[in-house]
Structure formats: C-alpha cells, structure tokens
Amino acid sequence: MALEIKQIEKQIYTDFCIDTGGVFSSADWMKIYSYKLTFCGVFDNGTRIVAAFYYYSDTLAGIPYLHCPPYSPYNGFVLGLSSKNYAAQKGEMKKIMEIIAEYFDKFTFKSIVKISFPSECVDMQPFIWQKFKVIPNYTYQISLLQTLEEISAKMTTERRNDIKKATKDGVVVEKITDYSIVQKLIENTYDRKSMKVNGPMLNKILFDFANSENSFAFVAFLNGIPISTIFCIYDKNIAYYLLGGYDAENKHSGAGALAVWNAIQYSKSLNLNAFDFEGSMIQPVEKFFRGFGGDITPYYVINKANVFIEIILKFFKRELY
C-alpha cells in the first residue's frame, strides 16, 4: 500500500464523510470556521481516499499554530479501511497514522502542532516514533442503549440527590430555542472563571449552526429566572455536551445536574447510541461529569514544536510539552 497525503477541497472531504462521519465532519459545522480550515486526504496509490482530516491554522504569540478548531474536540478524522481481516486493518491503520505523523512533523520546525484525535484512534505509536508528545485526555460516555433506570442506577448517590433536590425545590427544566439565554449564561460563566470566550465562534455555533436537526439546549429555571444551561450537538449516533453555564448569583446545587439529566433523556428519545460529555481535564468539572456514571474513555492529543519553542512552552504548559 503506497500512501500519500494531499490537501483537498472541502467538498471532497464532506463527500468522503457522508456515510462514516459525524457532526464534527459535517458541512454545517465546518462552515463556522470558513477559510481557516485545511482539509487533507490520505490516498492509496494516489487515487483512492482512505482517510481524511482537517486542522485549524492560527498563531500563538506570533508563531504559526496548527490545532483543532475552537469548540471541536478532535480533528474531524474519518477512516475508510479497505481490509476485511482484523489484523490487516490494524496494519492499514498503522500505515495511515505513520503518514499523518510524517505530514505534521514537517510543520514543527516553524510551527506549534497540537492536534486531538477521536477516541477510536488508539494507535499513536507512529507519533511517538516521530518524537511527538502523546498526551491522553479523557471524556465520559453514557451508553443510551441502556434503559433510563439502568443509567440512573449507575449515577453516584450525590448526583441522584442533586436531581431530586432540584426537583423538590421547584427548579424547572425546559428545552428552549432562545439561544440568547444560553449565550448569556455561558459568557457569564467564562467571565467569572477568568476564561476567554471566543465570542464570534460562540455566536456562529448558537445562531448560525444550531437547528433542530443537530442541536438542542435545556435551561433550568428557578422562580422564572434562568440559572443553568446545557447546549448539545448531535449526529445520528452521539450527543455531545458542548457548552454549559450557570448564574452564580442565583445558583442551585442541583440545577446543573437536572439540566444534564434532561439532556440525557432527550438524547435517548432521539434513538442515539451514546451521550458524550466531550471531556474535561479540569478536576471539579471531571468530578461532576463522573457522577453521571458514564464510561471513562481516553482520546489522544499530539503535540510538537521545535526544541526552543518547547522550552518556552514548558513554563506555561508543562503537562503538554
């Protein structure tokens, strides 16, 4: 198998992803990022596309920076293996990852590369061989093939009590389409935590991308005041917890949990296979997500820059470089 990577048009990428891709490889999602996305295809013998991915071109302190788009958990990687034999598929995957590692390595002399792959990509050896840092990150996934009773039984006692208390105290959760409420709660949360929110991207997601076929939001109200929200996007298989927020001045300890529980139930009503918390490496957030009883699921981030840039980056992101 002779493989090569070519930069391709967005239409070629979306055509390849129609059957196997998810919401993060949909044309509507990629429209958010316009010209900043570069699309690549891995070709077998220069003719048949066997894998595809994209990356976002940016700068960090004036240095070219290649990474996944804001609010995207991974690089839109989609695979179309030709082999039917299990061992042969593993070999084909290895070769594909080797050529992708070689492709990104060419940028690392002058650029910072930080790319996340979906959880299905577990063979990161080719990146290790190319001297990339391969960092495990984690998300939690709930199988929606279970009954709601089975899902609830796997939650921690604390999380179930949060939901019961919110209900008892009169917190009401509603599915809404007025995403300005969602936007305000999210922006307030980011501001309170001194985190930078990408306002233009957030606007595009909530007001250009979101529709009833790919997204939903739930808001928890107490005495008519919106106090917590969850915004999810979904494809034919998975719902992703993309954004959340709450009102610190009117918060209730169980409002967020009740909103998430409503989102899980709604996702199941859509006949999806899984609910994905889309990961968090922030300890208190991880604990909150873990309480819903999902399966911990690793996904991998590859990082590399030239040695001088990495020395500087170690002062700010020691865990990554």
N, C-alpha and C positions, 0 to 999 in steps of 0.2 A: 504494500500500500504506500504510494507516494503522495504525501500530503503537502499542501501549501495554503497559506492564509492570504486572502485578498480582501481589500476594502471593497465593500459592496454598497449598493443603493438601499435605502430604507425599504423600498417595495420588495426587493429580493429577500431581505431579512423577514419581513412580515409574511410573505408568501410561504417561506420555509417554516414559519412558526404557526401557521394556521391550525394544523392538526395537533401539534405537540406542545405549543407554547401556552403560557398563562397570561394573566393580566399584565405582568410587567414586560411582556414582549408584544403587547397589543399596540396597534397603530395609534389608538386614542391616548394611551399612556405616554408613548414616545413623543407625541405632538407637544407635550408640555415643555420639552427640552430643546425643541427646534434644532438649530444648526450646531449645537454643542455636542451632539452625539456622533460618534464614529462607529459605523457598522462593519463587522468583519465576518467573513465566512471561511470555514475550513473545507477545502476541496480535496477530493480523492482523485488523483491523476489529473488534476486541473479542470475537471468537468463537473463532477457530482458533489454537491454540497452535503457534508456530513455533520456539521456543527456550525453554530453561529452565536455571536455575542456582540455587545456594544460597550463603549466606555464614554465617559464624560470628560471633556477637555476643559481644564480650569487653570488657575495659577494660585500658588501659595507663597506669600512673601516674594512675589516676582518670579518664582520658579515654576515651570510647567508642571502641572499636577493632573495625572490621569486617575480617575476614580469612578465609582458608581454614581449615577445621578442622585441629587438630593431626594430623600424620602424613598429611594429604591433600595431594597435590601440586598440585591445582587445584580449582576451584570447582564441580565437578560439571556443567559446561556441556555441554548436549546440544542438537543442532540438528536441525530437520526442515524443510529447504528445500522449497518447492513448485515452484520453477522447474526446468526441464529444461535450458534453454540455459545454456552455461557463463558467458557474460558476464552474463546475467540473475541467475545465482546469486551472482556477485561483488557485484552491486548490492544484492541482497537481504541478503547478509551485511553489507554496509556499513551499511545502514539498521538492522539489528538491533544492531550494535555501537554505532552512534550513540545509540540509545535507552538502551542499557545504560550508556554513558558519562554520559549526562544523568541517569540514575537515581542512580548512585553519586555524582555531583557534588553532589547535593542534601544529602548527608551531610557533606561535607568542611568545612563551616564549624565544626561542633562535634565532628567525629569524625576519627579517622585511618582511612583506607581503604588496604588493601594486599591485592590480590586477584590470584591466579595463574590463568591460562587454560591449557587444554590446548594441546599443540604444534600441533594442527590450526588454531588461531586465530592467523593471521599478520597479519591486517589490524587493526593497532592505531591507525591514523590518527585515528579518532574520539576516542580518549582523549588523543592529543597535542593535538588541536584544543580539547579541554576542559581543557588545561593540566595533565593528569596527567603524572607521570614514568613513562615506559615503559621498563622495565629488562629486557634479555634475560638469561635464565638458560639453563643447558644441562644436558642429560642425554645419555646414550649408549644407543642401542638396537641390539640384535643381531637381525637377521632370522633367524627359525627355519625359514624356507623353504629355507635352505642345508643342506647335509649337515654333520654334525659335523666331518668332515675339513676342509671349507671354513671353518667357524667357527674351528677350531683354527689353521688356516694364517694367519688374519688377526691372531692374537694376537701381541704382542711376544715376542721371544726370552726376555726376562726373565720374562714371565708363564708361558710354557710350561715354563721351567726351574723356576719355583716349584712348579708342579703335579707335575713329575717328582720333584723333591727331596722333597716331602711324601710322595709315594707310596713312594719308596725308603726314607725314614726311618721308615716304619711308621705314618704318620698314616692313620687310617681314618675315612671319612666315612659317616654313617648318616642316613637320613631318619627323623626322630623325631616323635612326637606328645606327648611330655612337654615342654610349653612352659615349665615352670618352669626347665628348664635354659637355654632361650633367654632367658628373662626375666633370669636371674642374670647371664649373660654380657653382655647389653645394658646392664643397670644398672651393672655394674662398669665398662664402657667409658665410659659417660656420666660417672660419678663421677670416673674417672681424668682425664678431659679437662675437668673442672670445668664440665660442661654440665648443664643442668637437664633431667631426665627427667620427663615427665608420667606419674607412676605410675598414677593411676586410668585414664587413657586407654590406657596400655600394657596394663594388666590386662584392660580391656574388649576390646581387639584380640585378645590372645592367648587369653583364656579364655571370652569371650562370642561374639565374631565368628568366630574361626577354626574351620573344619571342613574335611573332606577335599574339599569341593566348591569351596572358594575360597582355600585357603591350603596352604602346605607349609613345612617347615623342615628344614634339614640342619645337622648338628653334626659338627665334626671332633674326633676323639679321638686322643690320644697316650698310650700306656700306660694306656688306660682312663679318662683324665682329659679332660673336655670342654674344648677350648681355643679353639674358634672356632665361630661360628654365622652362618647367613643365614636370614632369615624373609621369605617372599614371599607376596603375594596375587595372585590372577589372576581373569580373566574368560574369555570364550570366545575372545579374541584375544591378550591380552597378559599376561605375568607381570611383576610389579613387585617389584624388590628394595626392600622396605620398611624393614627393620631388620637390623642386623648388630652383632656384638660379638666380643670375644676376651678371653682371660685373659692379662694382661701377665706374670704370674709363670711361666706355663707356655707361653709363645707359641712358635710355629714360623713362620718366614718364609713358608712355602708353604701353611700350613693354611687360611688365608682364601681363597686362590686355588683350592685344591682343592675347598673347600665351594661356592664360586661355580660352578665348572665342573660339579659335580654338579647344582646347581640349574638350570643352562642345559640340561644333558642331559635332566633330568626335565621341564622346560618343553617341550622338543621332543617328548618322548614323549606329552605331553598334546595334541599337534597344535595348539599355539598358533602365532601368526604372529610374535611378537616377544618378546624379553626386554628389559625397560626397567630401567636402573639407577636410575631415579627422581631423577636429578640430584644434583649436589653442586657447590657453589661453593668448597669447601674444597680448597686446592691439592693436598695429599698424597692425599686421597681421590679427587679428579678424576684424578690420575695413575694410581692403582690401577685405577679403572674403565676408563680409556682403554686400558690394556694388554690388555683383552679384545677389542679390535678392532671395537667397535660404531661405528655412525654417530653423529657428534655431531649433536644435534637441539636447536634452540632452542625455548624457550617463554617467554612474556612475563608479567611482573608489573607491575601498575599501582599507583601509589602517589600519594596526595594527602592533604593536611591544610591547614588554614588557615596563612597565612604565618608567624604567630607560633609555632605548634606546629612547623612545618617547620624554623624556625631552630634551635630546641632539638634537634630530632631529628638535624640535621646534625652535631652534636657526637658522636653515638653511632653513626649510620648514614649517614655521608657518601655512601657508594656508592648509597644508595637515595633520598635526599631532597636 
